[in-house]
Amino acid sequence: MSTPEDSSLTPTGMIATETDRRRVVFATVVGTTVEWYDFFIYAQAAALVFAALFFEPAGEGVGQILSYATIGISFLFRPLGAFLAGHFGDKHGRRVVLMWTLILMGAATTLVGVLPTFATIGAMAPILLILLRILQGVSAGGEWGGAVLMAVEHAPKTKRGLFGSSPQIGVPLGMLLASGIMALVALPGEEFFLSWGWRIPFLFSFALILVGYYIRRRVEESPVFTEIAERAEATKNPVGKLFRHFTLLVILAALIFAGNNAVGYMTTGGFITGYATNPDGPLALPREQVLLAVTGSAVTWLVFTWLGGWICDKIGRRTTYIVGWVALLIGIAALFPLVNTGDIGLLFLGLALLTVGLGLTYGPQAALYSELFPASIRFSGVSISYAIGAIFGGAFAPTIAQGLVQATGTTVSVQIYLSTVVVLGLIATLLLRDRTGIPLGPDHEEEQAASPIRGLSKV
């Protein structure tokens, strides 16, 4: 008897037609692009204008650290979003959760675009800004797990990495869109940008959310969850089951993402943008040029993210990650020496080199995570591991980097910090077995629950 895991069922595995396959891939790409556009617009604005507009009384240096800290605060609430999304996603399905995360993110981002500044309402301005950033964090915590499961659980087992890279591609696409639009609104000059130009990208989010919502509504529920629902086997307390049996696995999976995420937030979190454009800093490069360089690096990140997803179907998730970690260490070593030349072309080269390792350790993540956890708690497992990894990794990476530069007067300290996090990710990867191609359906729970950690029969 055929099972949903048999890639021979249809030409596209779990998906009935080519049209349905394109619809799933397109919906996951568009949905995550919109979500991460919203997230990165905030990070860019935090690097460029929020210190002056919302934290001016703290002074320039402290104000910039506080501005970066608001980026990190949202990460502290990602686990809340992951717990909620994991609970409802494992009980009621992936699709409904994705609809609500999209709406929540869009509403929070649009409201930032109409938020009064400190000069208008005083201390309430940064408080409201932080509250809206928290809502973004809750949304982001629930978004990723649902998107990757919709992609991977629809995929034939020989193409999970490729399908799983579709929501991953949405992240560099979101950064590409965010930094590109921010660069456009910066072109008219400082006065326009600081007065209301910075608001335009936030308000544009409203239109993007409508598009993303329409597209996601047209996608069917994940076939794995559909089978779980038909069997009435949804777990009553998936989060509790996850931590009773798979705590060590969650920690290792979180460390893997932390290594990638900490480095990624040098660009997506706006640190390089703020560092290179600071008028009182060592470089003081034009804002629009740096934003365009960041936009260009989003293109190379996209390419290597897709490449990472494709390659991991050929050589395995674990091997792809190991190659990616090595490439990332090389990229870290080259980044700041190139950036500190003050040449915009070399700054772009440094960012582009960094994206090689970033892509190779991000493209395979959806497939890797999906194959780590049993079907009944998979949404909870991937979402919570991702959210915890984001806290360990990117949450305060720009804040830490800014503090290190101010304390030491050199970017070498930042390189040491980033390299340390990457090495921890490499160690976590080496501790895992490669489970490429393991059956994902609920009828293979026992096989899925067997420990993926090397040297252990149980987690």
N, C-alpha and C positions, 0 to 999 in steps of 0.2 A: 504493500500500500504506500502510495506517495505521501510525503509529508511536506509542509511548507518550506522545508529546507532543501528540497530537491530542485536544483537549478534547471533540471530537465523539464519541469512542469510547463514552462512557457519560455519563449526566447529571451525573456528578461527576468527570469527567476520568479520572485514573488509578485511581480507586476504583470497584469494581464496583457497590456498592449504597450507599444512604443509611446503612444500618446500619454498614457498614464505615467510611464517612466519619466518622460520629459516634464510632466506636470508636477510630480513629486520633487524632482531636482530643482526645477524653476522656483517652486514655492519655498523650498528650504533656503535657496540662495537669496531670493528677494526678501523673505521674512527676516533672516538674520542680518542682511545688509541694512535694512531699515532700523532694526534694533540697535546695531552697533554704530550706525551713523549717529543716532541719538546719543549713545554713550561717549563716542569720541568727540562730538561737537563740544560736549561739556569739558572734556579734557583739554582740548585746544583753547577754549575760552579761559579755562583756569590758568593755563600757561601764559596767556597773552593779556587778559584784561581784568579778571576777577580780583586780583590783588588790589588794583587801583579803584575798582568800582564798589567792592564789597568789604574790603579789609584795609582800607586806606589809613585809619587811625593807628594801626599796628606798625606802620613804617614799611619801607620797601622790602627789606630782607625778610622780616618776620611775616609780613603780609603775603609774600610769595610762598613761604613755607605753609602758611595757613590755607592758602588757595590750593596748593597741591594736596594738603591734608584732606580737603573736602572730596578729592578724587578717591582717596583711600577709605573714607568713612563709608562710602556706598558698598565697598567690598565686605565690610563687617556685617552688612545686612543681606548679602548674597546667600549665606547659609539659610536664612529665614525663607527667602524665596525658593531655595532648593528643597528645603524640608516640605514646604507647602506644595510646591509643584510635584515633588516626588510622591508625596502622599496621594494627591488627587490624580496624578498621572498614572500611578500604578493601580488605582482603584477605578478611575472613570475614563481613562484614555489619554493619549498624548495630544490629540487634536484640540480638545477644549481648552487645555492648559495653554497651548500656544496662542490661541485667540486672545486670552485674557492678558498674557504677558505683553503682547504687542500693544494692546490698548493702554495698559498701565504705563509702559515706557513712553508712548507717544504723548499721553496727557501730561506727564511730568516734564518732558522736554519742551513742549509748547508753552507751558506755564513759566518756565525759566525765561522764555523770550519776552514775556510781559512783566517780569518781576522788577519792582522799583529798586533802586540802588541805595547804598548807605547814605548818600547825600540827600535822598528824598525821605526815607522812613527810618534812618538810623539803624540801631542794632537788629531790628526786625528783618532787615534785608538779608544779612548772612544767615540768620536763623531759618528763614523761609527757603533760602538757597540750599541749605543743608538738608532740610526736610524733603525737598524735591529730589535731591541727589540720592537720598535714602530710598525713595520710591523707585528710582532708576536701578538701584542695587537689587532691590527685591525682584524687580522684573527680570534683570539680567541673570539672577540666580536661578530662575525657573525656565528661562528661554532656552538655554543651550541644550540641556538634557532632552527636552522634547523634540527639538529640531534635529539633533543627531540621530535619535531613535527613529523618527519618521523616515529619515534617509536610509539608515543602515538596515532597519528591520524590513524595509521594502526591497532591499537589494538582493541579488543572487550572491551566494557566498563567495564566489570568485571575484566579485567586484565591490565588496563592502568598503574597502579603502577608498576607491574612486567615488562611490556614492556618498560615503561619509565625508569626503572632502568638500562636498557642495555647501553644507552649512558653514564649514571652516572658511571657505572662500568668501562667505558673506562678511567675515571680520575685516580682511584687508579691503574688500569692496566698500565697507562702511567707512573705513579710515580714508580711502581714496576719495569718496564722496564728501566726507566731512572736511578734510584738509583742503580739497579743491574748492569747495564753496567758501570756506573761511578765507582762502587766498583771494578769491574774487571780491569779497566784500572788504578786504583790506586794501585793495588797489586804489580806491579814491583818496586815501590818506588817513592820517592819524585822527583828525577831528571827526570825520565821518564815522570811522570805525569805533571810536570810543563813545560817541554820542548815541547812535542807534544801529550802526552797521552790524555790530556783533550779534544783534538780536535776530537778524534775518535768517541765519541758518537754523535757529531754534524754531522759529515760526514755520519754516519750510517743512518741518517734521510732520505737521498736521496733514499735509497733502500726501506725504509718503506713507503715513499710517493707513490712510484710506485705501491706497493701492495694495499695501501688504495684507490688509484685512480681507479684501476682495479675493486676492489670490489664494490665501490660506483656506478660505471657506470652501474652495473647490477641490481640496485634497481629501482623499478617503483616510479613515483611521488606519493606523499601523496594523498589518496582518497578524503580527504576534499578539498584540493586545486584543484584537478581534477574537482570536482563538481562545485567549484567556477568558474573555467575557462570555463566550459561548459555552465554555466549560464551567462557568461560575466559579472560577478559581482565583479571583482577585484577592490578594492578601489584605487582611483587615488592618494590620499595622505594619506596612512595609518598612518604615524607618526603624522601628524597633527590631524587626527581624534582621535588617542590614547590620545594625551595630551589635547585635547579639552574636552574629556569626562571621562578620566580615570587616571588623574594625581595622585590623592590620592592613588588609587589602585597600581600604579607603585611604589610609595614611600614605601608603606607597603610591597609589594613583594620584593623590593630591601633590606629593613631592614631584612627580613627573611633570604635572602641569605647572607647578610653581617655578621650575627651572626655565621653562619657556616664557611664562607670563611676566616674570621679573624683567627679563631682557626686552620683551616686546613693549613693555610700558616705558622704556626709554624714548620710544617714538610715539606709540599710541597714547601714552599718558602725558605727552607734551613736554617731557624733560628736555630733550634735545632742542625742541622749538624754543622753550624759554631760555635755556642756557645760551644758545647761539644768537638770540635776538636781544638779549638784555643790554640796554644802552650803556649801563655801567659795568658790563662784564668785559671779558678779554676779547670777545669777537665783535659784538654789536653789529651783526649782519642785518640786512633789510628783512623785515618780517615776511613780505610777500615771496621773496626768493627762498627763504628757509621753508615756508609752507609748500612751495612748489617742489622743493627737494623731497620733503616728507611725502607729498603726493606721489612723486615718482617712485619712491621706495615702496609705497603700497602696491604698486603694479608688480614689482619684482617679488614682493611677499606673496601676492596672489599666485604668481606663476609657480613658485617653489612650494606653496601649500598644495596646489593641485598636483604637482609632481610628487610630493610626499605621499599623497593619497594613492596615486597610481602605482608608485614604486612599491609601496608596502603590500600590495596585492601580489607582487612578483617575488619579493625577497623576504616578506614577513614584517610584522609590525616592529618587533624587537630590534632586528637588524637595521631597519630604517631609522629608528630612534637613535641607535648608537652612532651611526654615521652623522645624523643630525646634531647630536651633542658635540661631537668633535668639530664639526663645521661652525657651531655656535661659539665655541671657545676661541676659534680662530677669528671669527667676526668681532668678538668682544676685544680681542687684542688689537685689532686694526681700527676699531671705531673711533676712539678719542684722539689718537695720533692724527687721523685724517680730519676729523672735525676741527681740531685745534689749529690746523693750518690757516683757518679763516677763509679758505677757498670754497665757494659754494659747490663747485664741481666735485671736489674731494669730499666734502660733507655728504653729498649724495652717494658717492662711491662707498663711503663708510657705512651708510645706512643700507645700501643695496647688498653689500657683503654680509651684513648682519642678517638680512632676510633669508639668506640661503639656509642657515641653520634654523631660523625661526620657522620657515615653511616646512622643512623636513621633520621638525618636532611638533608640528601643529596639524599638518595634513592627515597623518595616520591616527590622530587622537580619538576621533569619533569611533572608528572601527576597534581600536585598542580597548577603549572603555566599554563599548557595547559587548565585547567578548569576554570581559572580566567578570560580569555579574549575571546571576540567574534571571530568567525572564520575569518572574513575579515581583522582583525588587529592582529591576534594571533601571527604571527611571530614577528611583531614589539613589541608587548607587552612583550612576554617572553624574547626576546633578549635584549631589553633596560632595563627591570627590572633587569635582570641578570648582565648586564654590570655596571649599577649604583651600584648594590649591591656589585660587586667586588671592586669598588672604595672605598665605605664606609668600606668594610671588609678587604680583603687581600692585596689591592694595596700597602699599606705602613706598613702593620702589622709587617713584619720583621724589617723594618727601625725603627718603633716606639718602638718595643721590644728591639732592640739594643740600641737605645737612652735612654730608661728607665733604662736598666741595667747599662749603663755607668754613668747615672746621679745619680742613687740611690744606686748602688752597690749591689742590691738585685733583685731576680726574682719575689719577692712578688708583685712588681709594675706591672709586666707583667701579673700576675694572675688577678689582679684587673682590668686591662685594658680589658683583654679577657672576664672576667665575665660580665663586663658592656655591651659589645657588644652582648653577648649571651642573656642577660636579655632584651635588646631592641628587639632582634629577637623573643623572647617569647611573649612580649607584642604585637608585630605586628601580630603574629599567633593568639593570643586570640581575636584580633579585626576582624578576618575573619570568615565567615561562611564556613562550610564544604560543598563543591560542588561535592563531590565524585559521579561519574556516570552521571553528567549532559551531555545532548547530545552535541556533538561537531560540527555537520554539519551546513552548512550555512542556512538551513531552520529553525534553532532554534536560530537565532541571537537575537531576542527579549528576550528570556529566558536567553541567555548568557550575555546580556547587563545589566540585573537586578543586582543591586549592590551585590557583595559578602561580603560587609563590614557590620558587625553587627550593627544594629541600624539605617542604612540608606537604603532608598528605591532606591536611585540613588547615583552614585559616584559623 
